[in-house]
Amino acid sequence: MLKNKVKIFRVEAGLSQKELSFAAGVTRQTMSLIEKGEYNPTIILCLRICYALDKTLDEVFWLNEEEFEREES
């Protein structure tokens, strides 16, 4: 599962979930799930979110390596 700082950067940017969702082309509900870590966005959606937040991909998203290693075994 991807970890993220979407909510932190969204609040810092002064954006509502609705505004960021519109900029990224998804529903507010989807953005809420992404912020809570309950939805893994596509790479394209990750890039759209990063563009809207003026952040790089590695600033906003990273892989939870412990979960990844458990899933592989």
N, C-alpha and C positions, 0 to 999 in steps of 0.2 A: 504494500500500500504506500502511496506517495504521502509524504508529510508536506505541509505548506505553511506559509505565513501570509496567505491571501488577506485574511481579516485584519491583521496588524497593518499591512501596507495600505489596505483600502481605507481604514480609519485615518491613518497618517495623511493620506491624500485628500481626505475630506469627502469621500464618496459614499453614497448609500449602496446597499446591496443592489437595489434596483438600477442605479446608474452604472455600476460596474457590470452588472448582468447585461444591460443594453449594449454597452461598449464591446463586450465579449461575444454577444450574439446568443445568449442563453436565457433561460427563465431565472427569476429570482430564487425559485425553489432549488434549481440546480446549483446556483452559486452558494446557497446556504449549505447544501450537502457537501460541496467542495471545501468550504471553510471549515466544516466539522470533520473533514477527513473521511466522509462516508461515501464518497464518489470519486473514482479515479478519472480525471478528464483526459481526453486525447491530447497528443502533443500539440496539435493545432490549437486547441482550446487553451492549453497552458500558455502558448505563445501569445494568443490574443489577450489573455489576462495580464501577462507581463507587459505587453505593449501599453495596455490601458493604465497600468500602474507605473509605467516608466521604470521598470526593473528588469534585471536579467533573469533568465530561467533558473539559474542556480541560486539566486537570491531568494526566490519565491518557493521553489519546489525542490525536494530531495527525496531519495528512496530510503525507507526505513530498512536498513540492512539486516537487522536481526529478524524481522518478519520475512524478508526475502529469502534468507538462508534457511529458515524453517520450512518455507513453502517448497524449496528445492529438494529437501531431504525426504 
